């Protein structure tokens, strides 16, 4: 009986939140994962497992429960040349639901391996987050990647549009030998909005650790405070 109940919770968590069934949440969060050509297949799998491990962790489930509402909405976008929403909006509030979402993340296929078109991604994500304006205390896009934008529509214009709409852009730059200054570039050009911050991953092998720290801070702190983050 207990197993059946857990399976039912997992199925409910896997159902996307359509426009008609959105609920108030502490945070509406888009996890924007870089799958451009600079990300090797092994590094893509490291990112995928890092995201899933963080979302399925006890730390994350506890952070969700500590919010004023105790509920968050999450979507996953893979971006390269063309952004794709690979996991539509999921509303989670229990540990069973966060673990079910983590399992779904582990089953994600890689969408592409093209250019690093960050502006194109931000245009799509801004439209998605704008739809949560009346439901979410905070609206955040969490951008992870190992390089600067190099294609697509005007990135500064898309960033400014997101910030004007009240969306926070946080960054998780992945520092590599090819892009040793990517963290500085993210800090100067990517992040913005209320409480914006970066957490740096020193190489793809440190991505999981950095992502967990960043995700729990985003949910636990931003859901309950209006002051800048301690970063």
N, C-alpha and C positions, 0 to 999 in steps of 0.2 A: 504493500500500500504506500509506504514512504517513498519507494523508488518511483512509483507511478506519479505521485504528487510532484516529485522533483522534475520528472520528465515534462509534466504539464507546465510547470513554471518556465522550463527552458523553451518550450514551444511558444509560450506567451511572450517571452523576451525576444524571440526571433521575429516577431511580427512588427513590421515597420509602422511608425506613427504617421498616419495620413493627416491631411489638413483638418479632417473632421474629428480626429480623436487626440489632438495635442492636449497635453496637460501642463499645468504650471510646473516649472523645474527651476532648480538653483542655477544650473548652467546648461546651455545648449552648446555643444562642443563638436567641432569638426576636426578629426585627426587627418591631416593632409600629409601623406607619405610620398616621398620622392622615389619614383621608379624610373628615372631617366637613365640614359645610356651610361652615365658614370657610375651607376650602382651595379656591381656585379651580381650574378645570380646568388652566390653564397651570401653576399651582404644584404640582398633583398630578403633572403630567408632569415637572416639575423634580425633585420628590422621587424619582419612579420612576427617572429617569436617574441621579440622584445615588447611589442605592442600588446600581444595577446597575454603575455605573462603579467604585464602591469595591470591590464583591465581585469584579469582573473584573480588578482592577489587579494589577500585579506586587507592589506593597507588601503587599497582602492575602495573596497566595499565599506570599510569603516569611514573613509573620508566622505563617501556619498551619504551615509547615514547621519553624519555630523552637520550637514547643511541645514539651513532653516526650513526648507521643504523636505529634504531627504530624498530627492529624486533628481536624476540628470538625464539629458537626451544626448546621444552620441551618434555620429555618422562617420564613416571612413571614406576618404577620397584618395585615390592614387593619382598622382599627377606626373606628367612628363611633357610631351607635346600637347596632348589632349587630356584634361582631367576627367576622371570617371568616378562616380559614386559607386563603390563596390559593396558597401553595406549601407543601406538606407537607414533613416532615423530609427533608433531603438531607445525606448525609455526604460531605464533601469533604476531600481531602488533596493533590491535585496541581493544578498551574496549569491543566491542561486541564479539570479538574472545576470549578474556580472560575469559569473563563470560560464553561463550559456553563451553570452556574447563573445567571451574570450575563445571558446571553442569554435565559434563561427569565424572569428578572425584567423585562426590557425588553418582554416580551410580556404582562405582567400587565394586565388590565382593572381599572378602578376598581370596587370593590364597591358603594359607596353614597356619599351625601353628607348624612348625618343629623346627630345631635347629637354631643357629645363625652363619651361614656359610658366613662370610663377605668376605673371599678370593674368594670363588666361585662367589659371586655377583660381586666383582671388576673385575674378569676376563671377565665376560659378558659385564659389563658396559664399560670397556676399549675398547673392540672391537666395541661397538656402537659409542663411542665418537671419536675413531680414524677415522671413516668414515666421520666425520665433519671437519677434519683437514684443508681442503682447503676452508671451508665456514664460519667457526666461528672464531671471534676474540678471544674468550675464550671458553674453554671446561671444564665443571665442573660437578662433581658428588656430590650431596648433600645427605650425609648419615645421617639418623635419626635412633635412636635405644636406647634401655634401658639396653644394656649389651654388654660385650666384646665377640669377636668371640670365638666359642667353637667347631667348626667342619669345614669340608670341606677342600679344597686345601690350600696350604701354603699362609697365609694372607700377611706376610711381603714381600714375593716374588711378589705377585700380586700388592701390594701397590707400590713397587719400579718400577714395569713395567709401571704402570699408570703414575707415576711421571716422569719417563724417557721419556714417550711419550708427556709430556707437559700438562697433565691433572691436574687440581686442585681438591683436595679432601677437601670438607668442612664438618663440623660435627654439628649435632644437637643432643647432648646426652640428654636423658631424665632421670633425677635423681630420683630414688625411694628408699624406705627403703631397698629393697633387693639389689640394686646396688648403694650405696651412693657415690662411687668413680668413677662412669662411666665417668664423665666429665673429670677427670684427665686422665683416660685411653684414651679417644678420643684425648685429647690434645697431649699426648705423642706418640700415636701409629697410629692414623687414619689420621688426617689432614696433608696436605702437598701440595706443589706446589705454584705457584705465588699467593700471597694475601690470602693464606689459613687461615681460622678462624673457631671458633666455637661460637655458641650461645646456651646457656644452658637453657633447660626447667626444671624448678623445679617441677617435677611431670607431669603426663600426662595432668592434668587439665590446665597447663600453656603452653601446646604444641602450641595451635593456636596462641597465642600472640608471642611466640618466633619464630615460623615459619614465620609469616608475617614480622617480623623485619629482619630476616635473608634473606628472599627471596628478599625483596626490596633492601637491601644492595648489594646482589650479582649482581642484574641486573643493578641498577643505578650506583654503584661505579665501578664494574669490567668492565663494558662496556666502560668506558671512561677514566680509569686511569691505569697506569702501576706501581704504587707504592703500598706498603702494606696497607691493610685495617686498619682502626682505632680501632682494637679490640685487 
